Amino acid sequence: MMPRDTNAAGTIFGGVILSYVDQAAAVEAHRQNPRRKFVTVAMKEVVFKQPVRVGDLLTLYTRTDRIGTTSVSIHVDVEVYRPGSQEKIPVTEADVVFVAVDDQGRPVPVREGA
Ligand SMILES: CC(C)(COP(=O)(O)OP(=O)(O)OC[C@H]1O[C@@H](n2cnc3c(N)ncnc32)[C@H](O)[C@@H]1OP(=O)(O)O)[C@@H](O)C(=O)NCCC(=O)NCCS
């Protein structure tokens, strides 16, 4: 993480982490159907468990929790390695819901045409 991403307290701004969470979850959603366009409909149960610091190496792990008709729910765990340490520290977790949409932005079945 870079100094440009800090908040007034000097740690990493939560919105930056959320942006990475959204992107990682979107990649996971596309695994369910690479041909579909997905949009984020909800970010749920976001927990910032530990601050993230400048120099931390961020790693995001994703898991598909549920495939609905037009939606897919993804769980994201975020961990960091601190410089000089081999310890992995859990910092954030979130559940993100995506909806598969057509070119007009209307919900369509996730798995159709997969
Ligand atoms: C996503 C969007 C197309 C859904 O439209 P909608 O008319 O609410 O769709 P529906 O009510 O038919 O719901 C579609 C699916 O989303 C799910 N859903 C809707 N709102 C939800 C919420 N708040 N939390 C979890 N799931 C939700 C529904 O359960 C349904 O899932 P299912 O088909 O698997 O049962 C519409 O809300 C939208 O365009 N939102 C903006 C998306 C966007 O631009 N995201 C980027 C960030 S700004």
The ligand as an ORCA input file, in Angstrom:
! r2SCAN-3c Opt
* xyz 0 1
  C     -28.419     -4.372     -9.831
  C     -29.775     -3.911    -10.386
  C     -29.777     -4.109    -11.913
  C     -30.822     -4.824     -9.745
  O     -32.061     -4.378    -10.197
  P     -33.385     -4.781     -9.366
  O     -34.544     -4.279    -10.128
  O     -33.217     -4.430     -7.938
  O     -33.340     -6.348     -9.523
  P     -34.202     -7.429     -8.746
  O     -35.071     -6.853     -7.680
  O     -34.845     -8.258     -9.842
  O     -33.079     -8.314     -8.027
  C     -32.108     -8.978     -8.793
  C     -31.290     -9.856     -7.883
  O     -30.535     -9.001     -7.001
  C     -30.793     -9.356     -5.653
  N     -30.750     -8.126     -4.864
  C     -31.367     -6.965     -5.131
  N     -31.085     -6.055     -4.182
  C     -30.274     -6.685     -3.290
  C     -29.659     -6.300     -2.079
  N     -29.812     -5.069     -1.570
  N     -28.897     -7.189     -1.433
  C     -28.715     -8.434     -1.917
  N     -29.276     -8.865     -3.081
  C     -30.049     -7.999     -3.745
  C     -32.174     -9.993     -5.656
  O     -32.349    -10.836     -4.538
  C     -32.129    -10.759     -6.972
  O     -31.363    -11.953     -6.800
  P     -31.840    -13.400     -7.415
  O     -32.296    -13.184     -8.818
  O     -30.603    -14.254     -7.366
  O     -32.925    -13.897     -6.533
  C     -30.074     -2.419    -10.049
  O     -30.326     -2.307     -8.651
  C     -28.889     -1.523    -10.416
  O     -28.675     -1.241    -11.593
  N     -28.116     -1.063     -9.405
  C     -26.914     -0.264     -9.661
  C     -25.723     -1.194     -9.904
  C     -24.461     -0.412    -10.070
  O     -24.390      0.517    -10.854
  N     -23.436     -0.811     -9.339
  C     -22.153     -0.165     -9.379
  C     -21.927      0.688     -8.173
  S     -22.674      2.285     -8.338
*
